[in-house]
Amino acid sequence: MTIQRSVFRRLVSLLFLAWFLSMSNVSNALENQFGGYFRTRAYTETNFTGEDVTEAKDIDRIDTRSRIFYTVKFSDNLKFVNKFEMNAIWGGAGTYGQLGADGANVVVKNSYVDFKMSDLRFVVGVQDFVLARGYLFNDDIAGVKAIYKVTESVMFPIYYLKMYEGGTGKNADDYDLDAWIFYPTFYLNKETTLKPHVSWIGSDNYSQASTKGYVMNRIPGATKLDVYSGGLEIDSKMGAYAVGATGIFQFGSIDVPPASYNGHDSLDFKGYLVDIFGSVSFGMPTLRIKGIYASGNDRDSFANGHVDAFFNPGGPGATGTGAQYSWAEIMGLGIFDSFGIATADDPKGLYADKISNRIIGNLGVTCSPAKDLKIAADLWYAKTAKDVKLVDGTYGDELGTELDVVMSYVLVDNLKLDLVAAYLWAGDVVNKAVSATNAADPYEFGAQLSLAF
């Protein structure tokens, strides 16, 4: 019996040693990669309702965001990626910035597997998607990317996005909201890239998704959605010059109740957007210019059976879903993006980064007077493409003229300080968004400390 026990113990020990060695070999075969991002910002935003009496959107705040990235790389053909995020308002109850800390604020931004089989690459899971520079989509979402590498200079990606799940039950899948995108890339040379796209976003009944804010709902009572877009992005450099453009047009339809739309049971999408930009470097300073036109609705567009405004597949809020394109600091959710300014067509300031019914112009200059110092100054002008109704019952079109100044300084390697000042000489679309009197110009100041690794 003693001999049998001794043999048994030795066998167990050998099995354990074999297991340990095998796990060590597996561990050595894996590559664990860590990265992340950290920022803390202090800022003040004043008169963001276009008046200085209610102070309804005035804010003085300090907040912190931390992101931790962890990737398990099995080989050049397979990796597993996870990204986690923690947000805290200093002194904010319910966040880890509250007194005593210990708030439960960890969220999962991304979790996906990325693998290649010959010239075909798949990315499956919750990941980031960007379409048309963010005018149509720029967010994290569950989906699949299938990318076929035709040649070194030609890529054929196909994306599937699951924007809303209708659940279980009879006809529950009618409420699903899905998107398919064909997004090829052509590298004409090292300095010129073309990205055409064709996309479809649709649902048999998107009413549930719209109540959750997953699709911009400015078409009350709408149900069946079929919106298509076609577009092209161009980027090119020629020595000191850089130019680019984006063009998008939309078609398809959306079902609506006829009683509310002059007898029309559906509306046809006819929106479009054009963005043209360029820059030229004169050694230290770089001059920049940009122009954006996004179509808007006429006063009788719906009555005529049209959606003439550029349709953004994105929900409300600075952290809203779908389309996100930041531009000016105040008018367009810049570095400090708690909320946008109130406008006559967006009184709560929820859609500042969803570009629709806008004409936007920008002149800017960037210079680096010292090795670790960069200063950027931008002058923005914005108006609506079509007149919008003001709070006093009249119509207007001017958002205003904004001056932004951003100074960025690298304190030590990887650690950067941004100082921001912005002022908006507001037009009637802002000054008469919530009040017909007491007009006041919005302004903003802030500082941000950020670390990337």
PyMOL commands that set and color helices and strands:
alter all, ss='L'
color gray80, all
select helices_A, chain A and resi 2-29+132-134+172-175+207-211+258-260+428-431
alter helices_A, ss='H'
color red, helices_A
select strands_A, chain A and resi 31-46+59-75+78-89+106-117+120-131+137-151+154-164+177-182+185-189+192-203+225-238+241-255+266-269+272-281+286-294+306-307+358-370+373-389+395-412+415-426+443-452
alter strands_A, ss='S'
color yellow, strands_A
deselect
rebuild
show_as cartoon
